[in-house]
Amino acid sequence: NNFEFLYSLDLSIEEKMETIAKEIYGADGIEIDEEAKQQIEVYTKHGWDKLPVCMAKTHLSLTTDPNKKGVQSGFTIPIKKIRASVGAGFLYPLCGDIITIFFSSRR
């Protein structure tokens, strides 16, 4: 197995998100909302800043706007919140207006 991350796990959370935004989506950069900045601070204090990052955004576009198709330029990726899946071993920023669903099975 020759799997390698796009970035070093030693980078900051912000640097990991910026790398993904630029290298994968072709964005000029990221815009981090205040709530996400506070979450980064907490996660860093807990040592979770060394976890890999998996961006949660619309699958309909490389931007966060589902109406923009194809390769775009001149855009930034807004980071609204960042959630931690510590047990699974990753952080996932919520980019733009994305909805996530929590599922809990009942018997």
N, CA, C and O atoms as a printed pandas DataFrame, in Angstrom:
     atom_number atom_name residue_name chain_id  residue_number  x_coord  y_coord  z_coord
0              1         N          ASN        A               1    0.844   -1.184    0.000
1              2        CA          ASN        A               1    0.000    0.000    0.000
2              3         C          ASN        A               1    0.882    1.237    0.000
3              4         O          ASN        A               1    1.743    1.383    0.867
4              5         N          ASN        A               2    0.679    2.120   -0.953
5              6        CA          ASN        A               2    1.479    3.335   -1.078
6              7         C          ASN        A               2    0.666    4.588   -0.797
7              8         O          ASN        A               2    0.969    5.652   -1.336
8              9         N          PHE        A               3   -0.372    4.479    0.045
9             10        CA          PHE        A               3   -1.221    5.630    0.342
10            11         C          PHE        A               3   -0.415    6.730    1.014
11            12         O          PHE        A               3    0.373    6.473    1.925
12            13         N          GLU        A               4   -0.622    7.961    0.554
13            14        CA          GLU        A               4   -0.027    9.141    1.167
14            15         C          GLU        A               4   -1.080   10.233    1.229
15            16         O          GLU        A               4   -1.881   10.393    0.308
16            17         N          PHE        A               5   -1.071   10.990    2.333
17            18        CA          PHE        A               5   -1.952   12.149    2.430
18            19         C          PHE        A               5   -1.449   13.246    1.509
19            20         O          PHE        A               5   -0.268   13.279    1.163
20            21         N          LEU        A               6   -2.329   14.131    1.116
21            22        CA          LEU        A               6   -1.994   15.282    0.286
22            23         C          LEU        A               6   -1.109   16.263    1.050
23            24         O          LEU        A               6   -0.392   17.061    0.446
24            25         N          TYR        A               7   -1.162   16.201    2.370
25            26        CA          TYR        A               7   -0.484   17.153    3.257
26            27         C          TYR        A               7    0.144   16.377    4.415
27            28         O          TYR        A               7   -0.194   15.220    4.668
28            29         N          SER        A               8    1.053   17.034    5.098
29            30        CA          SER        A               8    1.644   16.447    6.298
30            31         C          SER        A               8    0.642   16.554    7.444
31            32         O          SER        A               8    0.000   17.591    7.610
32            33         N          LEU        A               9    0.505   15.503    8.225
33            34        CA          LEU        A               9   -0.404   15.546    9.381
34            35         C          LEU        A               9    0.086   16.518   10.448
35            36         O          LEU        A               9   -0.656   16.842   11.376
36            37         N          ASP        A              10    1.318   16.982   10.328
37            38        CA          ASP        A              10    1.861   17.962   11.274
38            39         C          ASP        A              10    1.415   19.393   10.958
39            40         O          ASP        A              10    1.618   20.293   11.772
40            41         N          LEU        A              11    0.813   19.612    9.792
41            42        CA          LEU        A              11    0.307   20.953    9.470
42            43         C          LEU        A              11   -0.852   21.304   10.392
43            44         O          LEU        A              11   -1.465   20.421   10.992
44            45         N          SER        A              12   -1.148   22.587   10.502
45            46        CA          SER        A              12   -2.305   23.033   11.284
46            47         C          SER        A              12   -3.592   22.644   10.565
47            48         O          SER        A              12   -3.574   22.318    9.378
48            49         N          ILE        A              13   -4.692   22.681   11.279
49            50        CA          ILE        A              13   -5.997   22.397   10.676
50            51         C          ILE        A              13   -6.254   23.355    9.517
51            52         O          ILE        A              13   -6.711   22.945    8.449
52            53         N          GLU        A              14   -5.956   24.634    9.737
53            54        CA          GLU        A              14   -6.168   25.638    8.690
54            55         C          GLU        A              14   -5.345   25.313    7.450
55            56         O          GLU        A              14   -5.846   25.416    6.330
56            57         N          GLU        A              15   -4.092   24.924    7.638
57            58        CA          GLU        A              15   -3.223   24.619    6.502
58            59         C          GLU        A              15   -3.702   23.379    5.748
59            60         O          GLU        A              15   -3.607   23.328    4.522
60            61         N          LYS        A              16   -4.209   22.394    6.459
61            62        CA          LYS        A              16   -4.743   21.194    5.801
62            63         C          LYS        A              16   -5.956   21.548    4.946
63            64         O          LYS        A              16   -6.058   21.112    3.800
64            65         N          MET        A              17   -6.885   22.347    5.509
65            66        CA          MET        A              17   -8.080   22.751    4.758
66            67         C          MET        A              17   -7.692   23.576    3.537
67            68         O          MET        A              17   -8.245   23.385    2.454
68            69         N          GLU        A              18   -6.748   24.489    3.708
69            70        CA          GLU        A              18   -6.281   25.349    2.610
70            71         C          GLU        A              18   -5.657   24.495    1.495
71            72         O          GLU        A              18   -5.902   24.744    0.314
72            73         N          THR        A              19   -4.869   23.510    1.862
73            74        CA          THR        A              19   -4.236   22.628    0.884
74            75         C          THR        A              19   -5.285   21.877    0.072
75            76         O          THR        A              19   -5.191   21.806   -1.153
76            77         N          ILE        A              20   -6.283   21.318    0.750
77            78        CA          ILE        A              20   -7.348   20.597    0.047
78            79         C          ILE        A              20   -8.108   21.534   -0.882
79            80         O          ILE        A              20   -8.365   21.197   -2.038
80            81         N          ALA        A              21   -8.470   22.721   -0.371
81            82        CA          ALA        A              21   -9.229   23.687   -1.170
82            83         C          ALA        A              21   -8.486   24.066   -2.448
83            84         O          ALA        A              21   -9.082   24.121   -3.524
84            85         N          LYS        A              22   -7.200   24.323   -2.329
85            86        CA          LYS        A              22   -6.414   24.759   -3.492
86            87         C          LYS        A              22   -6.063   23.605   -4.430
87            88         O          LYS        A              22   -6.218   23.718   -5.646
88            89         N          GLU        A              23   -5.590   22.498   -3.860
89            90        CA          GLU        A              23   -5.070   21.404   -4.685
90            91         C          GLU        A              23   -6.159   20.513   -5.289
91            92         O          GLU        A              23   -5.991   20.012   -6.401
92            93         N          ILE        A              24   -7.254   20.310   -4.587
93            94        CA          ILE        A              24   -8.312   19.416   -5.063
94            95         C          ILE        A              24   -9.417   20.194   -5.783
95            96         O          ILE        A              24   -9.839   19.813   -6.875
96            97         N          TYR        A              25   -9.885   21.291   -5.163
97            98        CA          TYR        A              25  -11.035   22.017   -5.720
98            99         C          TYR        A              25  -10.647   23.195   -6.601
99           100         O          TYR        A              25  -11.504   23.733   -7.303
100          101         N          GLY        A              26   -9.382   23.615   -6.591
101          102        CA          GLY        A              26   -8.953   24.735   -7.426
102          103         C          GLY        A              26   -9.339   26.091   -6.872
103          104         O          GLY        A              26   -9.357   27.078   -7.607
104          105         N          ALA        A              27   -9.648   26.155   -5.581
105          106        CA          ALA        A              27  -10.039   27.415   -4.947
106          107         C          ALA        A              27   -8.829   28.325   -4.747
107          108         O          ALA        A              27   -7.684   27.872   -4.752
108          109         N          ASP        A              28   -9.105   29.609   -4.572
109          110        CA          ASP        A              28   -8.046   30.560   -4.243
110          111         C          ASP        A              28   -7.651   30.449   -2.775
111          112         O          ASP        A              28   -6.548   30.838   -2.391
112          113         N          GLY        A              29   -8.551   29.917   -1.961
113          114        CA          GLY        A              29   -8.284   29.784   -0.534
114          115         C          GLY        A              29   -9.553   29.440    0.218
115          116         O          GLY        A              29  -10.532   28.977   -0.367
116          117         N          ILE        A              30   -9.526   29.674    1.530
117          118        CA          ILE        A              30  -10.674   29.383    2.386
118          119         C          ILE        A              30  -11.035   30.618    3.209
119          120         O          ILE        A              30  -10.199   31.490    3.444
120          121         N          GLU        A              31  -12.287   30.676    3.638
121          122        CA          GLU        A              31  -12.765   31.705    4.567
122          123         C          GLU        A              31  -13.320   30.965    5.772
123          124         O          GLU        A              31  -14.260   30.181    5.644
124          125         N          ILE        A              32  -12.744   31.209    6.940
125          126        CA          ILE        A              32  -13.131   30.469    8.136
126          127         C          ILE        A              32  -14.033   31.329    9.008
127          128         O          ILE        A              32  -13.620   32.392    9.473
128          129         N          ASP        A              33  -15.279   30.869    9.236
129          130        CA          ASP        A              33  -16.220   31.573   10.110
130          131         C          ASP        A              33  -15.730   31.537   11.556
131          132         O          ASP        A              33  -14.923   30.686   11.930
132          133         N          GLU        A              34  -16.225   32.462   12.351
133          134        CA          GLU        A              34  -15.805   32.576   13.750
134          135         C          GLU        A              34  -16.057   31.293   14.536
135          136         O          GLU        A              34  -15.210   30.881   15.329
136          137         N          GLU        A              35  -17.201   30.660   14.328
137          138        CA          GLU        A              35  -17.498   29.414   15.037
138          139         C          GLU        A              35  -16.453   28.343   14.731
139          140         O          GLU        A              35  -16.012   27.623   15.627
140          141         N          ALA        A              36  -16.061   28.243   13.467
141          142        CA          ALA        A              36  -15.049   27.264   13.068
142          143         C          ALA        A              36  -13.695   27.614   13.683
143          144         O          ALA        A              36  -12.945   26.717   14.069
144          145         N          LYS        A              37  -13.373   28.895   13.779
145          146        CA          LYS        A              37  -12.113   29.309   14.409
146          147         C          LYS        A              37  -12.076   28.882   15.872
147          148         O          LYS        A              37  -11.042   28.430   16.364
148          149         N          GLN        A              38  -13.198   29.025   16.562
149          150        CA          GLN        A              38  -13.269   28.604   17.963
150          151         C          GLN        A              38  -13.126   27.090   18.072
151          152         O          GLN        A              38  -12.475   26.591   18.990
152          153         N          GLN        A              39  -13.726   26.366   17.148
153          154        CA          GLN        A              39  -13.612   24.904   17.159
154          155         C          GLN        A              39  -12.169   24.482   16.902
155          156         O          GLN        A              39  -11.684   23.540   17.528
156          157         N          ILE        A              40  -11.482   25.159   15.999
157          158        CA          ILE        A              40  -10.074   24.857   15.721
158          159         C          ILE        A              40   -9.248   25.019   16.993
159          160         O          ILE        A              40   -8.386   24.194   17.295
160          161         N          GLU        A              41   -9.520   26.081   17.727
161          162        CA          GLU        A              41   -8.790   26.330   18.976
162          163         C          GLU        A              41   -8.994   25.189   19.972
163          164         O          GLU        A              41   -8.036   24.711   20.581
164          165         N          VAL        A              42  -10.242   24.756   20.133
165          166        CA          VAL        A              42  -10.550   23.660   21.067
166          167         C          VAL        A              42   -9.906   22.357   20.597
167          168         O          VAL        A              42   -9.291   21.647   21.392
168          169         N          TYR        A              43  -10.045   22.044   19.322
169          170        CA          TYR        A              43   -9.505   20.797   18.787
170          171         C          TYR        A              43   -7.980   20.769   18.912
171          172         O          TYR        A              43   -7.395   19.728   19.210
172          173         N          THR        A              44   -7.354   21.900   18.687
173          174        CA          THR        A              44   -5.900   21.984   18.807
174          175         C          THR        A              44   -5.467   21.746   20.256
175          176         O          THR        A              44   -4.478   21.056   20.503
176          177         N          LYS        A              45   -6.203   22.316   21.210
177          178        CA          LYS        A              45   -5.886   22.107   22.631
178          179         C          LYS        A              45   -5.972   20.634   23.011
179          180         O          LYS        A              45   -5.221   20.167   23.868
180          181         N          HIS        A              46   -6.886   19.900   22.378
181          182        CA          HIS        A              46   -7.051   18.473   22.660
182          183         C          HIS        A              46   -6.057   17.601   21.881
183          184         O          HIS        A              46   -6.006   16.388   22.082
184          185         N          GLY        A              47   -5.275   18.214   20.999
185          186        CA          GLY        A              47   -4.318   17.453   20.198
186          187         C          GLY        A              47   -4.917   16.842   18.953
187          188         O          GLY        A              47   -4.275   16.030   18.286
188          189         N          TRP        A              48   -6.143   17.222   18.632
189          190        CA          TRP        A              48   -6.815   16.656   17.466
190          191         C          TRP        A              48   -6.399   17.330   16.167
191          192         O          TRP        A              48   -6.835   16.926   15.089
192          193         N          ASP        A              49   -5.564   18.350   16.263
193          194        CA          ASP        A              49   -5.096   19.040   15.059
194          195         C          ASP        A              49   -4.192   18.155   14.211
195          196         O          ASP        A              49   -3.908   18.494   13.062
196          197         N          LYS        A              50   -3.736   17.035   14.747
197          198        CA          LYS        A              50   -2.886   16.107   14.001
198          199         C          LYS        A              50   -3.704   15.070   13.227
199          200         O          LYS        A              50   -3.139   14.238   12.517
200          201         N          LEU        A              51   -5.043   15.119   13.365
201          202        CA          LEU        A              51   -5.910   14.205   12.626
202          203         C          LEU        A              51   -6.030   14.655   11.167
203          204         O          LEU        A              51   -5.890   15.843   10.879
204          205         N          PRO        A              52   -6.287   13.730   10.252
205          206        CA          PRO        A              52   -6.535   14.118    8.861
206          207         C          PRO        A              52   -7.877   14.841    8.731
207          208         O          PRO        A              52   -8.728   14.770    9.617
208          209         N          VAL        A              53   -8.041   15.530    7.614
209          210        CA          VAL        A              53   -9.231   16.339    7.339
210          211         C          VAL        A              53   -9.948   15.782    6.116
211          212         O          VAL        A              53   -9.317   15.454    5.111
212          213         N          CYS        A              54  -11.270   15.678    6.208
213          214        CA          CYS        A              54  -12.122   15.261    5.093
214          215         C          CYS        A              54  -13.204   16.331    4.935
215          216         O          CYS        A              54  -14.062   16.479    5.806
216          217         N          MET        A              55  -13.167   17.069    3.841
217          218        CA          MET        A              55  -14.090   18.189    3.635
218          219         C          MET        A              55  -15.495   17.692    3.296
219          220         O          MET        A              55  -15.663   16.806    2.458
220          221         N          ALA        A              56  -16.501   18.271    3.956
221          222        CA          ALA        A              56  -17.907   17.968    3.664
222          223         C          ALA        A              56  -18.478   19.142    2.870
223          224         O          ALA        A              56  -18.656   20.238    3.402
224          225         N          LYS        A              57  -18.761   18.898    1.594
225          226        CA          LYS        A              57  -19.309   19.943    0.729
226          227         C          LYS        A              57  -20.201   19.302   -0.319
227          228         O          LYS        A              57  -20.261   18.078   -0.433
228          229         N          THR        A              58  -20.886   20.128   -1.076
229          230        CA          THR        A              58  -21.765   19.591   -2.115
230          231         C          THR        A              58  -20.967   18.769   -3.125
231          232         O          THR        A              58  -19.839   19.113   -3.475
232          233         N          HIS        A              59  -21.565   17.695   -3.575
233          234        CA          HIS        A              59  -20.946   16.865   -4.614
234          235         C          HIS        A              59  -21.279   17.380   -6.014
235          236         O          HIS        A              59  -20.789   16.844   -7.007
236          237         N          LEU        A              60  -22.107   18.414   -6.091
237          238        CA          LEU        A              60  -22.602   18.900   -7.380
238          239         C          LEU        A              60  -21.675   19.913   -8.047
239          240         O          LEU        A              60  -21.901   20.284   -9.198
240          241         N          SER        A              61  -20.635   20.365   -7.344
241          242        CA          SER        A              61  -19.745   21.376   -7.891
242          243         C          SER        A              61  -18.403   21.322   -7.166
243          244         O          SER        A              61  -18.326   20.866   -6.026
244          245         N          LEU        A              62  -17.349   21.789   -7.830
245          246        CA          LEU        A              62  -16.056   21.914   -7.156
246          247         C          LEU        A              62  -16.079   23.078   -6.171
247          248         O          LEU        A              62  -15.273   23.118   -5.242
248          249         N          THR        A              63  -16.998   24.028   -6.366
249          250        CA          THR        A              63  -17.195   25.126   -5.426
250          251         C          THR        A              63  -18.211   24.656   -4.386
251          252         O          THR        A              63  -18.562   23.476   -4.354
252          253         N          THR        A              64  -18.678   25.555   -3.548
253          254        CA          THR        A              64  -19.756   25.205   -2.622
254          255         C          THR        A              64  -21.119   25.615   -3.177
255          256         O          THR        A              64  -22.134   25.487   -2.492
256          257         N          ASP        A              65  -21.140   26.102   -4.408
257          258        CA          ASP        A              65  -22.384   26.488   -5.077
258          259         C          ASP        A              65  -22.782   25.376   -6.050
259          260         O          ASP        A              65  -22.130   25.194   -7.078
260          261         N          PRO        A              66  -23.847   24.630   -5.735
261          262        CA          PRO        A              66  -24.227   23.505   -6.591
262          263         C          PRO        A              66  -24.627   23.909   -8.009
263          264         O          PRO        A              66  -24.707   23.051   -8.888
264          265         N          ASN        A              67  -24.878   25.193   -8.249
265          266        CA          ASN        A              67  -25.264   25.647   -9.584
266          267         C          ASN        A              67  -24.075   25.918  -10.496
267          268         O          ASN        A              67  -24.248   26.079  -11.705
268          269         N          LYS        A              68  -22.870   25.970   -9.933
269          270        CA          LYS        A              68  -21.667   26.226  -10.735
270          271         C          LYS        A              68  -21.061   24.894  -11.150
271          272         O          LYS        A              68  -20.543   24.145  -10.322
272          273         N          LYS        A              69  -21.134   24.619  -12.421
273          274        CA          LYS        A              69  -20.651   23.338  -12.961
274          275         C          LYS        A              69  -19.283   23.502  -13.599
275          276         O          LYS        A              69  -18.903   24.601  -14.003
276          277         N          GLY        A              70  -18.556   22.418  -13.684
277          278        CA          GLY        A              70  -17.249   22.428  -14.326
278          279         C          GLY        A              70  -16.189   23.093  -13.468
279          280         O          GLY        A              70  -16.420   23.435  -12.308
280          281         N          VAL        A              71  -15.030   23.263  -14.066
281          282        CA          VAL        A              71  -13.900   23.867  -13.354
282          283         C          VAL        A              71  -14.132   25.363  -13.233
283          284         O          VAL        A              71  -14.412   26.037  -14.225
284          285         N          GLN        A              72  -14.015   25.876  -12.029
285          286        CA          GLN        A              72  -14.215   27.298  -11.749
286          287         C          GLN        A              72  -12.893   27.914  -11.300
287          288         O          GLN        A              72  -11.939   27.198  -10.995
288          289         N          SER        A              73  -12.843   29.235  -11.264
289          290        CA          SER        A              73  -11.680   29.936  -10.713
290          291         C          SER        A              73  -12.179   31.173   -9.983
291          292         O          SER        A              73  -13.320   31.600  -10.164
292          293         N          GLY        A              74  -11.321   31.736   -9.164
293          294        CA          GLY        A              74  -11.670   32.977   -8.467
294          295         C          GLY        A              74  -12.682   32.791   -7.355
295          296         O          GLY        A              74  -13.502   33.678   -7.123
296          297         N          PHE        A              75  -12.648   31.657   -6.658
297          298        CA          PHE        A              75  -13.588   31.441   -5.564
298          299         C          PHE        A              75  -12.854   30.970   -4.318
299          300         O          PHE        A              75  -11.739   30.452   -4.386
300          301         N          THR        A              76  -13.501   31.160   -3.191
301          302        CA          THR        A              76  -12.983   30.646   -1.928
302          303         C          THR        A              76  -13.992   29.661   -1.356
303          304         O          THR        A              76  -15.177   29.704   -1.688
304          305         N          ILE        A              77  -13.517   28.787   -0.506
305          306        CA          ILE        A              77  -14.381   27.797    0.148
306          307         C          ILE        A              77  -14.685   28.306    1.557
307          308         O          ILE        A              77  -13.770   28.454    2.367
308          309         N          PRO        A              78  -15.952   28.573    1.858
309          310        CA          PRO        A              78  -16.303   29.001    3.216
310          311         C          PRO        A              78  -16.371   27.810    4.170
311          312         O          PRO        A              78  -17.013   26.803    3.869
312          313         N          ILE        A              79  -15.716   27.928    5.306
313          314        CA          ILE        A              79  -15.734   26.894    6.335
314          315         C          ILE        A              79  -16.640   27.398    7.454
315          316         O          ILE        A              79  -16.273   28.310    8.195
316          317         N          LYS        A              80  -17.828   26.799    7.572
317          318        CA          LYS        A              80  -18.827   27.253    8.544
318          319         C          LYS        A              80  -18.578   26.677    9.938
319          320         O          LYS        A              80  -18.617   27.401   10.932
320          321         N          LYS        A              81  -18.325   25.385    9.999
321          322        CA          LYS        A              81  -18.100   24.659   11.251
322          323         C          LYS        A              81  -17.103   23.551   10.961
323          324         O          LYS        A              81  -16.844   23.216    9.805
324          325         N          ILE        A              82  -16.550   22.991   12.021
325          326        CA          ILE        A              82  -15.696   21.822   11.877
326          327         C          ILE        A              82  -16.148   20.810   12.916
327          328         O          ILE        A              82  -16.238   21.125   14.103
328          329         N          ARG        A              83  -16.424   19.619   12.476
329          330        CA          ARG        A              83  -16.835   18.558   13.392
330          331         C          ARG        A              83  -15.696   17.558   13.541
331          332         O          ARG        A              83  -14.892   17.358   12.631
332          333         N          ALA        A              84  -15.652   16.945   14.706
333          334        CA          ALA        A              84  -14.604   15.966   14.990
334          335         C          ALA        A              84  -15.208   14.572   15.100
335          336         O          ALA        A              84  -16.152   14.351   15.859
336          337         N          SER        A              85  -14.666   13.652   14.350
337          338        CA          SER        A              85  -14.994   12.231   14.488
338          339         C          SER        A              85  -13.737   11.576   15.045
339          340         O          SER        A              85  -13.003   10.883   14.341
340          341         N          VAL        A              86  -13.519   11.819   16.324
341          342        CA          VAL        A              86  -12.274   11.397   16.955
342          343         C          VAL        A              86  -12.146    9.883   16.960
343          344         O          VAL        A              86  -11.057    9.358   16.727
344          345         N          GLY        A              87  -13.241    9.168   17.221
345          346        CA          GLY        A              87  -13.192    7.706   17.215
346          347         C          GLY        A              87  -12.830    7.154   15.851
347          348         O          GLY        A              87  -12.104    6.165   15.750
348          349         N          ALA        A              88  -13.333    7.792   14.796
349          350        CA          ALA        A              88  -13.022    7.376   13.432
350          351         C          ALA        A              88  -11.665    7.924   12.987
351          352         O          ALA        A              88  -11.060    7.419   12.041
352          353         N          GLY        A              89  -11.194    8.976   13.689
353          354        CA          GLY        A              89   -9.857    9.493   13.414
354          355         C          GLY        A              89   -9.755   10.559   12.356
355          356         O          GLY        A              89   -8.774   10.588   11.613
356          357         N          PHE        A              90  -10.749   11.454   12.259
357          358        CA          PHE        A              90  -10.634   12.558   11.312
358          359         C          PHE        A              90  -11.504   13.737   11.732
359          360         O          PHE        A              90  -12.409   13.600   12.554
360          361         N          LEU        A              91  -11.211   14.892   11.152
361          362        CA          LEU        A              91  -12.015   16.104   11.305
362          363         C          LEU        A              91  -12.714   16.354    9.983
363          364         O          LEU        A              91  -12.170   16.069    8.917
364          365         N          TYR        A              92  -13.949   16.901   10.061
365          366        CA          TYR        A              92  -14.609   17.237    8.795
366          367         C          TYR        A              92  -15.230   18.622    8.845
367          368         O          TYR        A              92  -16.243   18.844    9.508
368          369         N          PRO        A              93  -14.599   19.558    8.123
369          370        CA          PRO        A              93  -15.142   20.906    7.989
370          371         C          PRO        A              93  -16.424   20.878    7.158
371          372         O          PRO        A              93  -16.524   20.142    6.176
372          373         N          LEU        A              94  -17.400   21.688    7.563
373          374        CA          LEU        A              94  -18.628   21.843    6.785
374          375         C          LEU        A              94  -18.450   23.067    5.900
375          376         O          LEU        A              94  -18.341   24.190    6.391
376          377         N          CYS        A              95  -18.423   22.842    4.602
377          378        CA          CYS        A              95  -18.127   23.886    3.630
378          379         C          CYS        A              95  -19.406   24.382    2.984
379          380         O          CYS        A              95  -20.131   23.617    2.348
380          381         N          GLY        A              96  -19.676   25.662    3.151
381          382        CA          GLY        A              96  -20.890   26.233    2.587
382          383         C          GLY        A              96  -22.112   25.750    3.348
383          384         O          GLY        A              96  -22.024   25.387    4.521
384          385         N          ASP        A              97  -23.250   25.751    2.671
385          386        CA          ASP        A              97  -24.512   25.335    3.289
386          387         C          ASP        A              97  -24.716   23.850    3.055
387          388         O          ASP        A              97  -25.401   23.445    2.116
388          389         N          ILE        A              98  -24.120   23.052    3.907
389          390        CA          ILE        A              98  -24.197   21.598    3.792
390          391         C          ILE        A              98  -24.966   21.055    4.986
391          392         O          ILE        A              98  -24.826   21.551    6.104
392          393         N          ILE        A              99  -25.766   20.050    4.745
393          394        CA          ILE        A              99  -26.554   19.420    5.807
394          395         C          ILE        A              99  -25.984   18.029    6.047
395          396         O          ILE        A              99  -25.744   17.269    5.109
396          397         N          THR        A             100  -25.775   17.714    7.306
397          398        CA          THR        A             100  -25.342   16.356    7.650
398          399         C          THR        A             100  -26.452   15.706    8.469
399          400         O          THR        A             100  -27.234   16.387    9.133
400          401         N          ILE        A             101  -26.506   14.412    8.410
401          402        CA          ILE        A             101  -27.567   13.672    9.093
402          403         C          ILE        A             101  -26.931   12.726   10.098
403          404         O          ILE        A             101  -26.011   11.978    9.769
404          405         N          PHE        A             102  -27.431   12.769   11.321
405          406        CA          PHE        A             102  -26.982   11.838   12.348
406          407         C          PHE        A             102  -27.917   10.648   12.327
407          408         O          PHE        A             102  -29.137   10.813   12.319
408          409         N          PHE        A             103  -27.357    9.457   12.317
409          410        CA          PHE        A             103  -28.160    8.256   12.298
410          411         C          PHE        A             103  -27.850    7.416   13.526
411          412         O          PHE        A             103  -26.691    7.119   13.815
412          413         N          SER        A             104  -28.873    7.047   14.225
413          414        CA          SER        A             104  -28.728    6.166   15.377
414          415         C          SER        A             104  -29.720    5.013   15.217
415          416         O          SER        A             104  -30.931    5.225   15.154
416          417         N          SER        A             105  -29.197    3.810   15.155
417          418        CA          SER        A             105  -30.102    2.681   14.966
418          419         C          SER        A             105  -30.813    2.330   16.278
419          420         O          SER        A             105  -30.246    2.451   17.364
420          421         N          ARG        A             106  -32.029    1.905   16.151
421          422        CA          ARG        A             106  -32.820    1.458   17.299
422          423         C          ARG        A             106  -33.278    0.051   17.042
423          424         O          ARG        A             106  -33.564   -0.337   15.910
424          425         N          ARG        A             107  -33.343   -0.701   18.106
425          426        CA          ARG        A             107  -33.833   -2.083   17.943
426          427         C          ARG        A             107  -35.136   -2.250   18.640
427          428         O          ARG        A             107  -35.711   -3.338   18.621
